[in-house]
Amino acid sequence: MTDITDEPRETDLIAVIHSLSIQEVYSTLQSNPNGLSQVEAGNRLQRFGPNVIRKIKGKPLWIRFLANFTHLMAILLWAGGIVGFIAQMPQLGIAIWMVT
């Protein structure tokens, strides 16, 4: 599928830019060794938005901690510990749970 805009896609530019000379990079990015002018920087800020890395909110630490106890292998170890107690071997049951 071709892009209908007249500008190259960012992924295409990244794939090619490492093989360009310094002057070709400046030309491709419409820049120069002195950087962008205030007007051009303002135009790009308005067009593309601020150059920031967004922080992705992850799962809280306590949920990630509890997820370790609900993993399939952890559940099997919990069951094995219960079987150890049922078989009247509490040391084995406790040892299995310590592994969890």
C-alpha positions in Angstrom: 0.0 0.0 0.0 1.4 3.4 -0.9 1.3 6.4 1.3 -0.7 9.3 -0.3 1.4 12.0 1.3 4.4 13.4 -0.4 6.6 12.8 2.6 8.4 9.5 3.3 7.2 7.5 6.2 9.3 7.6 9.4 10.1 3.8 9.2 11.3 4.2 5.6 13.5 7.2 6.6 15.1 5.3 9.6 15.9 2.3 7.4 17.8 4.4 4.9 19.3 7.3 6.9 22.3 5.3 8.2 23.6 4.8 4.7 23.5 8.6 3.8 26.3 11.1 3.9 26.1 13.9 6.5 25.0 16.4 3.8 22.3 14.0 2.5 21.0 13.6 6.1 20.7 17.4 6.5 19.0 17.7 3.1 16.6 14.8 3.9 15.7 16.2 7.3 15.6 19.8 5.9 18.1 20.9 8.5 21.7 22.2 8.7 24.8 21.9 11.0 23.6 24.9 13.0 20.2 23.3 13.7 16.7 24.7 13.0 15.7 28.3 13.1 13.2 29.4 15.7 10.5 29.7 13.1 11.2 26.2 11.6 11.3 24.7 15.1 8.0 26.4 15.9 6.5 25.1 12.7 7.7 21.5 13.4 6.4 21.7 16.9 3.0 22.8 15.7 3.0 20.1 13.0 4.5 17.1 14.8 3.9 18.0 18.4 6.5 18.1 21.2 9.5 15.7 21.1 8.7 13.7 24.3 8.7 10.1 25.3 5.3 9.2 26.8 5.5 7.2 30.0 3.3 4.1 29.6 1.5 3.3 32.8 2.1 -0.3 33.7 0.5 -2.7 36.2 1.0 -1.8 39.8 3.7 -3.7 41.7 1.3 -5.5 44.0 -0.6 -6.9 41.0 2.6 -8.1 39.4 3.7 -9.7 42.7 0.3 -11.5 43.1 0.5 -12.7 39.5 3.5 -14.9 40.5 1.2 -16.9 42.8 -1.4 -17.5 40.2 0.9 -18.8 37.5 0.2 -22.4 36.5 3.4 -23.8 37.9 2.9 -21.9 41.2 -0.6 -23.4 41.5 0.8 -26.8 41.0 3.3 -26.2 43.8 0.5 -25.0 46.0 -1.4 -28.2 45.3 1.8 -30.3 45.9 2.2 -28.6 49.3 -1.4 -29.4 50.2 -0.8 -33.0 49.1 2.3 -33.1 51.4 0.1 -32.0 54.4 -2.6 -34.5 53.5 0.1 -37.3 53.4 1.0 -36.2 56.9 4.4 -34.9 55.8 4.2 -31.2 56.8 8.0 -30.7 56.3 7.5 -31.7 52.6 4.5 -29.4 52.2 6.3 -26.5 53.8 9.4 -27.1 51.7 7.3 -27.2 48.5 5.6 -23.9 49.5 9.0 -22.3 50.2 9.9 -23.0 46.6 6.8 -21.1 45.5 
